[in-house]
Amino acid sequence: MTTHTAFAERSYPATPPSPVHAAVADLRNARDAWRNRQDEARDVASFPSRSALEQVVGLLSATLYPRRLGHFRGSPLEEDQFVVARLLAALTELEREIGAELGYWQQEAGPFDPDHAATMVRLFTATLGDIRRLVDSDVEAAFLGDPAARSVDEILVCYPGAIASLHHRIAHELHNLGAPIVARVISEIANEHTGIDIHPGATIGESFFIDHGTGVVIGETAIVGARVRLYQHVTLGARSPVGLTRDDVRERHARHPIIGDDVVIYAGTTILGRVTIGARATIGGNVWLLSDVPADSVVVQPEAIRLDDAAGLDLRDVLQRAAAQ
């Protein structure tokens, strides 16, 4: 009689893990290592949703500009009804996202009042008229400052500076009300679309115009006066990252420039630290500034040495001649 080995008792070579299984295990190890390094583990399930906040900004834009950004085509009598519908939808979602942020911070701040998010949204709603007036002033400044513009409507819909300004005006109010993550997400949505990076904490006066705009950076504690014009690749930044220097309290918490009223800053200029640019000053292109500039000044970089003038000079001579100009 032939003896047959049971199927369950047969031995087979071990199946090597698939690339997917190996990647999953490696990702689990990376997650565990990250969480073990954190002093405070927060519930990231409460983190505000970027996609939801994109919808909020779209609804708020339609509320602020029903016809140009909301595409409303009804009669003037129906316009308020359109605004009410969009505003209620925006505020409902915004309250949910602010509540998520409050939940994210509660480990440090302690349990929060469930009505706190509703109160913040109510206070934010009261600023919408001021936001609209500020954005209007920015659009008008762009129209006056750019001879290529054919209409204010073109600026509001198309110009990256106007788009970034609208996002910043919304984000700044939310930042001031105590929702810094929600505000930062809104500012980064604008950055993604325009290449303009304005921290929501920055204070910016009326009639603000960013011409062209790509590469503009404005830091958290910057203060920008009224009727200021910036061109592309302007940076209003800090001199050193916080924590890497022995700065005093003022320098740590007021670390970005103050730009006076009616200042013009041309392309490629970098201004670092808590320096003050006086009213009506003009800063030329590609200037590097670390010190104050008086009012009504004009600052330009030294004229470059022509190549034929530099013939026969070594690099040290060239640099010395440039410094003397």
Legacy VTK file of the C-alpha trace (Angstrom):
# vtk DataFile Version 3.0
C-alpha trace
ASCII
DATASET POLYDATA
POINTS 325 float
0.000 0.000 0.000
1.416 3.334 -1.056
1.717 5.974 1.654
0.854 9.552 0.580
2.100 12.581 2.481
-0.730 14.895 3.486
-0.827 18.216 1.559
-0.569 20.226 4.781
2.615 18.398 5.756
4.525 19.094 2.562
7.312 21.665 2.808
7.743 24.376 0.191
10.384 27.065 -0.160
9.448 30.270 1.697
7.967 32.896 -0.630
10.130 36.004 -0.548
8.291 39.204 0.406
7.046 41.221 -2.523
8.396 44.732 -3.120
5.060 46.095 -1.901
5.238 44.179 1.385
8.843 45.289 1.889
7.909 48.917 1.247
4.977 48.726 3.674
7.245 47.353 6.398
9.867 50.013 5.710
7.239 52.775 5.860
5.909 51.395 9.158
9.415 51.512 10.616
9.857 55.102 9.400
6.531 56.135 10.960
7.409 54.529 14.261
10.834 56.190 14.302
9.294 59.604 13.589
6.666 59.262 16.303
9.243 58.108 18.831
11.348 61.210 18.125
8.496 63.623 18.774
8.176 64.992 22.289
4.446 65.547 21.834
2.289 63.317 19.700
-0.664 65.228 18.292
-3.779 63.861 16.694
-3.061 64.648 13.059
-6.519 63.403 12.166
-7.622 66.826 13.430
-5.320 68.723 11.079
-7.170 71.154 8.781
-7.872 69.923 5.265
-6.154 71.739 2.412
-8.796 70.718 -0.125
-11.581 71.934 2.161
-9.851 75.277 2.631
-9.450 75.639 -1.130
-13.222 75.345 -1.353
-13.607 77.903 1.446
-11.426 80.417 -0.403
-13.387 79.831 -3.601
-16.683 80.430 -1.819
-15.346 83.512 -0.024
-14.043 84.878 -3.326
-17.524 84.458 -4.790
-18.942 86.207 -1.734
-16.557 89.136 -2.106
-16.920 89.401 -5.893
-20.172 87.684 -6.954
-19.988 88.543 -10.636
-16.270 88.529 -11.415
-15.155 85.584 -9.249
-18.507 83.968 -8.404
-19.810 84.021 -11.998
-23.203 85.249 -10.837
-25.349 86.290 -13.798
-28.677 87.121 -12.162
-30.387 90.416 -11.460
-29.174 92.880 -8.809
-32.139 91.870 -6.634
-30.920 88.263 -6.622
-27.300 89.099 -5.920
-27.664 89.231 -2.131
-29.344 85.818 -2.143
-26.391 84.444 -4.105
-23.977 85.979 -1.575
-25.935 84.555 1.369
-25.832 81.036 -0.063
-22.093 81.147 -0.810
-21.243 82.790 2.501
-23.176 80.288 4.602
-21.473 77.406 2.800
-18.049 79.013 3.288
-18.543 79.773 6.977
-19.903 76.304 7.738
-16.813 74.668 6.254
-14.487 77.253 7.785
-15.884 76.607 11.257
-15.252 72.894 10.774
-11.632 73.492 9.734
-10.947 75.929 12.573
-12.415 73.363 14.967
-9.990 70.806 13.548
-7.084 73.161 14.218
-8.218 73.819 17.775
-8.370 70.064 18.298
-4.835 69.766 16.938
-3.496 72.253 19.510
-5.485 71.071 22.509
-2.635 68.982 23.951
-0.759 72.231 24.651
-3.715 74.548 25.178
-6.002 72.117 26.971
-9.621 71.318 26.109
-11.280 74.052 24.099
-14.793 75.422 24.257
-16.845 73.832 21.433
-18.258 77.292 20.709
-14.798 78.809 20.247
-14.625 78.006 16.532
-18.070 79.514 15.990
-16.994 82.677 17.804
-13.877 82.987 15.646
-15.940 82.555 12.482
-18.414 85.175 13.666
-15.571 87.649 14.271
-14.058 86.818 10.901
-17.388 87.438 9.169
-17.399 90.974 10.550
-14.127 91.700 8.679
-15.375 90.779 5.200
-16.356 94.345 4.296
-12.869 95.580 5.219
-11.284 92.715 3.261
-13.277 93.701 0.176
-12.254 97.355 0.507
-8.567 96.465 0.918
-8.573 94.154 -2.095
-10.330 96.875 -4.104
-7.545 99.282 -3.161
-4.917 96.726 -4.232
-6.619 96.215 -7.592
-6.881 99.960 -8.176
-3.188 100.383 -7.302
-2.286 97.720 -9.858
-4.407 99.421 -12.515
-2.738 102.767 -11.867
0.736 101.228 -11.702
0.629 98.985 -14.771
0.017 100.640 -18.157
-0.424 97.185 -19.688
-3.623 96.615 -17.703
-6.794 97.130 -19.730
-9.293 97.013 -16.857
-9.595 96.425 -13.126
-11.524 93.244 -13.918
-8.538 91.856 -15.811
-6.346 92.540 -12.784
-8.660 90.884 -10.271
-9.121 87.758 -12.375
-5.668 87.367 -13.925
-2.902 89.179 -12.061
-0.913 87.002 -9.626
-0.359 89.981 -7.321
-4.103 90.524 -6.939
-4.734 86.819 -6.381
-2.029 86.679 -3.706
-3.389 89.857 -2.104
-6.915 88.468 -1.862
-5.644 85.288 -0.216
-3.444 87.279 2.158
-6.239 89.621 3.250
-8.344 86.589 4.204
-5.464 84.665 5.789
-4.252 87.659 7.809
-7.603 88.081 9.566
-7.740 84.375 10.424
-4.142 84.476 11.681
-4.971 87.406 13.958
-8.024 85.575 15.308
-5.928 82.585 16.408
-6.100 80.092 13.520
-2.471 80.135 12.286
-2.549 76.766 10.510
-5.770 77.514 8.635
-4.302 80.890 7.685
-0.990 79.370 6.586
-2.707 76.788 4.397
-4.639 79.579 2.657
-1.435 81.564 2.061
0.311 78.496 0.652
-2.586 77.879 -1.738
-1.843 81.326 -3.166
1.883 80.575 -3.226
1.254 77.422 -5.242
-0.749 79.318 -7.866
1.273 82.546 -8.047
4.799 81.925 -6.761
4.223 84.707 -4.197
4.914 83.687 -0.596
3.334 86.040 1.960
3.210 84.841 5.551
-0.283 85.464 6.959
1.228 87.262 9.945
2.661 90.045 7.764
0.904 93.409 8.129
0.260 95.118 4.788
-1.372 98.494 4.220
-3.861 99.531 1.573
-3.165 99.909 -2.159
-0.494 97.202 -2.205
0.793 96.298 -5.681
3.054 93.376 -6.593
4.009 93.701 -10.265
4.696 90.404 -12.054
5.176 88.790 -8.655
6.989 85.486 -9.109
9.464 84.835 -6.313
8.269 87.543 -3.904
8.736 86.531 -0.235
7.340 88.509 2.724
8.087 87.226 6.218
5.844 86.848 9.242
6.725 90.025 11.141
7.144 92.330 8.134
5.205 95.600 8.240
4.401 97.124 4.848
2.895 100.590 4.634
0.296 102.014 2.282
0.757 102.351 -1.482
3.878 100.163 -1.591
4.943 98.597 -4.881
7.126 95.487 -5.165
8.472 93.797 -8.270
9.337 90.144 -8.839
11.890 88.303 -6.697
11.825 90.810 -3.842
12.509 89.299 -0.411
11.531 90.910 2.897
13.204 88.349 5.103
15.018 87.657 8.363
18.786 87.620 8.760
19.112 84.289 10.580
16.762 81.451 11.452
15.369 81.711 14.967
17.282 79.378 17.275
20.608 79.660 15.439
21.591 83.052 16.885
21.713 84.777 20.264
19.346 87.548 19.230
17.467 89.450 21.899
13.686 89.285 22.275
13.043 92.135 19.846
15.196 90.583 17.132
13.619 87.171 17.574
10.025 88.361 17.392
10.391 91.418 15.153
12.846 90.032 12.639
11.555 91.292 9.263
11.705 94.729 7.606
9.424 97.722 8.066
8.565 99.341 4.725
7.238 102.896 4.854
4.413 104.380 2.815
4.850 104.954 -0.939
8.044 102.879 -1.207
9.000 101.230 -4.502
11.281 98.160 -4.458
12.510 96.877 -7.806
13.167 93.318 -8.950
15.634 91.037 -7.239
16.169 93.112 -4.098
16.713 91.403 -0.743
16.072 93.276 2.523
16.881 91.342 5.684
16.300 91.942 9.378
14.358 94.555 11.321
15.505 97.434 9.156
13.301 100.392 8.272
12.888 101.694 4.738
11.683 105.275 5.044
8.611 106.628 3.292
8.852 107.399 -0.423
12.221 105.654 -0.784
13.101 103.905 -4.029
15.217 100.739 -3.873
16.778 99.695 -7.182
17.017 96.175 -8.549
19.290 93.456 -7.168
20.173 95.440 -4.043
21.153 93.670 -0.798
20.131 95.699 2.270
20.895 95.068 5.941
20.536 98.611 7.310
17.967 101.405 7.508
17.246 103.703 4.585
16.092 107.298 5.213
12.875 108.643 3.762
12.967 109.950 0.173
16.217 108.093 -0.566
17.216 106.309 -3.764
19.366 103.205 -3.280
21.034 101.450 -6.225
23.884 98.981 -6.556
27.294 100.239 -7.702
27.729 100.415 -11.465
29.354 97.241 -12.728
32.886 97.453 -14.156
32.917 97.066 -17.911
34.772 93.988 -19.128
37.242 96.025 -21.194
38.107 98.111 -18.111
38.844 94.902 -16.183
41.257 93.519 -18.794
44.605 92.654 -17.277
43.331 92.977 -13.667
43.232 90.101 -11.237
40.079 89.377 -9.245
41.220 91.414 -6.221
41.732 94.503 -8.406
38.309 94.068 -9.951
36.631 93.834 -6.557
38.515 96.853 -5.238
37.496 98.934 -8.237
33.881 97.870 -7.871
33.905 98.846 -4.180
35.320 102.266 -5.034
32.522 103.119 -7.459
LINES 1 326
325 0 1 2 3 4 5 6 7 8 9 10 11 12 13 14 15 16 17 18 19 20 21 22 23 24 25 26 27 28 29 30 31 32 33 34 35 36 37 38 39 40 41 42 43 44 45 46 47 48 49 50 51 52 53 54 55 56 57 58 59 60 61 62 63 64 65 66 67 68 69 70 71 72 73 74 75 76 77 78 79 80 81 82 83 84 85 86 87 88 89 90 91 92 93 94 95 96 97 98 99 100 101 102 103 104 105 106 107 108 109 110 111 112 113 114 115 116 117 118 119 120 121 122 123 124 125 126 127 128 129 130 131 132 133 134 135 136 137 138 139 140 141 142 143 144 145 146 147 148 149 150 151 152 153 154 155 156 157 158 159 160 161 162 163 164 165 166 167 168 169 170 171 172 173 174 175 176 177 178 179 180 181 182 183 184 185 186 187 188 189 190 191 192 193 194 195 196 197 198 199 200 201 202 203 204 205 206 207 208 209 210 211 212 213 214 215 216 217 218 219 220 221 222 223 224 225 226 227 228 229 230 231 232 233 234 235 236 237 238 239 240 241 242 243 244 245 246 247 248 249 250 251 252 253 254 255 256 257 258 259 260 261 262 263 264 265 266 267 268 269 270 271 272 273 274 275 276 277 278 279 280 281 282 283 284 285 286 287 288 289 290 291 292 293 294 295 296 297 298 299 300 301 302 303 304 305 306 307 308 309 310 311 312 313 314 315 316 317 318 319 320 321 322 323 324
